[in-house]
Amino acid sequence: MCYFLYLATPLTVSEVRSMLPSGLRADPVSKVEQGMLLQYHPDAQTVVQIVRGACSCDLVRARLPVTREDEAHLRSRYRQLGLPRDQVIVALENHRRAVEQRQRPDGYWPNAINGFALEHARNAGPSLFFLGFSHRGSLEIPRSEQVITVPASAVTSSPAGWLIENRLTMLTPTPK
């Protein structure tokens, strides 16, 4: 269980990958997950999960300090979900796989994903982002979720606040 970032976009997987900062991956999602997001953004043709290592936790690092507090936060979330100990251990091991790769200054990855979001909005137009916390990266959208529309200027004015967990966020180009 970790954070996972999804993007429903009018671009192709190749186009998304070409815009991503080095070290991030865009992996296509299952047909079921694709359908879940496409119902909220019918103009999209591609749905991907954007990850660093095995999850998207580094992309929201502004909320999770790079210390033992990181795992304490995850353990707390796992307890809230009622996961048995063996599943918690597997989930934490999965999360730790990328620890050796995290040799970047604090804030590097959140800034990188914000830069990507700005470039993406400029090139692709409206695109749907979703940040979720789930088991093995499976997409879980809360029932009766509403899409909030956010202009790209919000990424600059509120870098840690434009992308809210469990909210479908339609990022639109900033009007000229």
C-alpha positions in Angstrom: 0.0 0.0 0.0 1.4 3.3 -1.1 0.4 6.5 -2.9 -0.2 6.1 -6.6 -0.7 8.9 -9.1 -2.9 8.4 -12.2 -3.3 10.5 -15.3 -6.1 10.4 -17.9 -4.8 12.3 -20.9 -5.6 13.0 -24.6 -1.9 12.1 -25.4 -0.4 8.7 -26.1 1.7 6.8 -23.6 4.8 7.6 -25.7 4.0 11.3 -25.6 3.5 11.3 -21.8 6.7 9.3 -21.3 8.6 11.8 -23.5 7.6 14.7 -21.1 8.3 12.9 -17.8 11.5 13.8 -15.9 14.1 11.1 -15.9 13.5 8.7 -13.1 9.7 8.6 -13.4 7.7 6.0 -15.3 4.3 6.1 -16.9 2.7 2.6 -16.9 -0.6 1.9 -18.7 -3.3 0.7 -16.4 -5.8 -2.2 -16.8 -8.9 -1.8 -19.0 -11.1 -1.7 -15.9 -9.1 1.1 -14.3 -8.9 2.9 -17.6 -12.7 2.8 -17.9 -13.0 4.1 -14.3 -11.2 7.3 -15.2 -12.4 7.7 -18.7 -15.9 8.1 -17.5 -14.8 11.3 -15.8 -12.7 12.5 -18.8 -14.2 11.2 -22.1 -11.7 13.2 -24.2 -8.8 11.2 -22.8 -7.4 8.4 -24.8 -4.8 7.1 -22.4 -4.7 6.4 -18.7 -1.3 5.8 -17.0 0.0 5.4 -13.5 3.0 7.7 -12.8 5.5 6.1 -10.5 9.0 6.5 -9.1 10.3 3.1 -8.3 7.4 0.9 -7.1 5.0 3.7 -6.1 4.3 7.4 -6.3 5.2 8.3 -2.7 8.2 10.3 -3.7 6.0 12.5 -5.8 4.0 13.6 -2.7 7.1 13.8 -0.5 6.2 17.4 0.5 3.6 15.7 2.8 6.0 12.8 3.8 9.4 13.8 5.2 12.2 11.5 4.1 12.7 10.0 7.6 11.3 7.1 9.6 8.1 9.3 9.7 7.5 8.1 6.1 7.1 4.5 7.2 5.2 5.5 10.4 2.7 7.4 8.2 2.3 4.3 6.0 1.9 2.0 9.0 -0.8 4.3 10.3 -2.7 4.2 7.0 -2.4 0.4 6.9 -3.8 0.1 10.4 -6.8 2.3 9.4 -7.4 -0.1 6.6 -7.3 -3.1 8.9 -4.5 -4.9 7.0 -3.0 -8.0 8.7 0.6 -7.8 9.8 1.9 -10.0 6.9 0.4 -7.7 4.3 1.8 -4.7 6.1 5.3 -6.2 5.9 5.0 -6.9 2.2 3.6 -3.4 1.5 6.5 -1.8 3.4 9.1 -3.9 1.6 7.6 -2.9 -1.7 7.8 0.8 -0.6 11.4 0.4 0.5 12.6 -1.0 -2.9 13.1 2.6 -4.2 14.8 3.9 -1.0 18.3 3.5 -2.5 17.2 5.5 -5.6 16.0 8.4 -3.5 19.3 10.3 -3.5 17.8 13.6 -4.3 17.2 16.7 -2.2 13.9 17.0 -0.3 11.3 18.3 -2.6 13.0 17.3 -5.8 10.3 14.8 -7.0 7.2 16.9 -6.0 8.8 19.8 -8.0 9.5 17.4 -10.9 5.9 16.2 -11.0 4.7 19.8 -10.8 6.9 20.8 -13.7 5.6 17.9 -15.7 1.9 18.8 -14.8 2.5 22.4 -16.1 4.1 21.2 -19.3 1.5 18.6 -19.8 -1.4 21.1 -19.4 0.3 23.4 -21.9 0.7 20.7 -24.5 -2.2 18.4 -23.9 -5.0 20.6 -22.7 -7.3 19.4 -19.9 -6.2 16.3 -18.2 -7.4 14.3 -15.2 -5.1 13.6 -12.3 -5.9 11.3 -9.4 -3.8 10.6 -6.3 -4.9 7.6 -4.3 -3.6 5.4 -1.5 -4.2 1.8 -2.3 -3.1 -1.8 -2.1 -0.7 -2.9 -4.9 -1.5 0.2 -6.9 -5.1 -0.7 -7.7 -7.2 2.3 -8.6 -9.9 3.0 -6.0 -12.0 6.1 -6.6 -14.3 7.1 -3.7 -18.0 6.8 -4.5 -19.9 9.8 -5.7 -16.6 11.6 -6.4 -16.9 15.0 -8.1 -14.2 16.3 -10.5 -12.7 19.6 -9.4 -11.2 21.9 -12.1 -7.9 23.5 -11.4 -6.1 26.0 -13.7 -2.4 25.2 -14.3 -1.6 28.5 -12.5 -2.6 26.7 -9.3 0.4 24.4 -9.7 2.7 27.4 -9.4 0.7 29.3 -6.8 0.1 26.2 -4.5 2.6 23.6 -5.4 1.7 21.3 -2.5 -2.0 22.0 -2.6 -3.3 21.6 -6.2 -3.3 17.8 -6.1 -5.4 16.5 -3.2 -5.6 12.8 -2.2 -8.8 11.0 -3.3 -9.9 14.0 -5.5 -10.4 13.8 -9.2 -8.5 16.9 -10.4 -9.0 18.2 -14.0 -5.9 20.3 -14.6 -6.6 22.9 -17.4 -4.2 25.2 -19.2 -4.1 28.7 -17.7 -6.1 31.1 -19.8 -4.0 33.7 -21.6 
